Amino acid sequence: MTERGDIESYGTLKDFGAGGLGYKCIVMETASSFIGGTDTFTVDLTKHGGLYPVALFATYQSSTGATLAASTASCTTSAGTVTITSAASGTGVYGVILFYK
């Protein structure tokens, strides 16, 4: 397993802040060298005013702009830092949407 580190330094992240329901949303995209099922990356929710994840959705593309497919991802949380792992296999671009509080 390769720990790719904080997604803000490894890929891209867009924080959409608090919505009307009180949930916050972050949309992330890995670099194309991410290996699904092997690599992990982290996001520090405390930097974004959060403590824990509520929902996680993921997608996979073999390359940027290729056909988008649903993927499965899982996460663990420790002290506000979420570690995300994709269950899909293969090297490519992984998109992740994380709702949190």
C-alpha positions in Angstrom: 0.0 0.0 0.0 1.3 3.4 -0.9 0.2 6.4 1.2 0.0 9.3 -1.2 -0.5 11.8 1.6 -2.8 14.8 1.8 -5.0 15.1 -1.3 -4.3 18.9 -1.3 -0.7 18.2 -2.2 -1.2 15.0 -4.3 -4.4 15.8 -6.3 -7.1 18.4 -6.3 -9.7 19.4 -3.7 -12.7 21.7 -3.8 -14.5 22.5 -0.5 -18.2 23.5 -1.0 -18.7 24.5 2.6 -21.8 24.2 4.6 -25.1 23.6 2.8 -28.6 24.2 4.0 -28.7 20.8 5.7 -25.6 21.5 7.8 -23.4 19.0 5.9 -20.2 20.1 4.1 -19.0 18.6 0.9 -15.5 18.1 -0.5 -14.9 17.0 -4.1 -11.5 15.4 -4.7 -9.6 14.0 -7.7 -6.4 12.0 -7.6 -3.5 12.3 -10.0 -3.6 9.7 -12.9 -0.9 7.7 -11.2 -3.2 6.6 -8.4 -3.4 2.8 -8.1 -6.9 1.7 -6.9 -7.1 -1.0 -4.3 -3.5 -0.3 -3.3 -2.9 3.5 -2.8 -4.5 5.6 -0.1 -4.8 9.4 0.4 -5.9 11.6 3.3 -7.9 14.7 3.9 -7.7 16.6 7.1 -11.3 17.6 7.9 -10.3 19.9 10.7 -8.8 22.2 8.1 -12.3 22.5 6.6 -14.2 22.8 9.9 -15.2 19.2 10.1 -14.7 16.2 12.4 -16.1 13.1 10.7 -17.4 11.7 7.4 -21.1 11.1 6.8 -21.1 9.8 3.2 -18.5 8.8 0.6 -19.0 8.3 -3.2 -16.3 7.4 -5.7 -15.7 7.2 -9.5 -12.9 5.8 -11.7 -11.5 6.9 -15.1 -8.6 5.0 -16.8 -7.3 8.4 -17.8 -8.5 12.0 -17.5 -11.6 12.5 -19.6 -12.1 8.8 -20.2 -15.4 7.0 -19.5 -16.5 7.6 -16.0 -17.5 4.5 -13.9 -18.8 4.1 -10.4 -16.3 2.9 -7.9 -16.3 1.7 -4.3 -14.3 3.5 -1.7 -13.9 3.1 2.0 -12.5 5.4 4.7 -11.2 5.4 8.3 -11.0 8.5 10.5 -8.5 9.4 13.2 -8.4 12.8 14.9 -10.3 14.4 12.1 -8.1 13.0 9.3 -9.8 10.7 6.9 -7.8 8.0 5.0 -9.5 7.0 1.8 -8.9 3.8 -0.1 -10.6 2.8 -3.4 -11.7 -0.8 -3.8 -11.4 -0.7 -7.6 -8.2 -2.0 -9.2 -6.1 -0.3 -11.8 -4.1 2.9 -12.3 -6.2 6.0 -13.2 -8.0 9.0 -12.0 -10.3 8.5 -9.0 -12.9 11.1 -8.1 -14.3 11.2 -4.5 -17.1 13.1 -3.0 -17.1 13.3 0.7 -19.9 14.7 2.8 -18.9 15.5 6.4 -19.9 17.3 9.6 
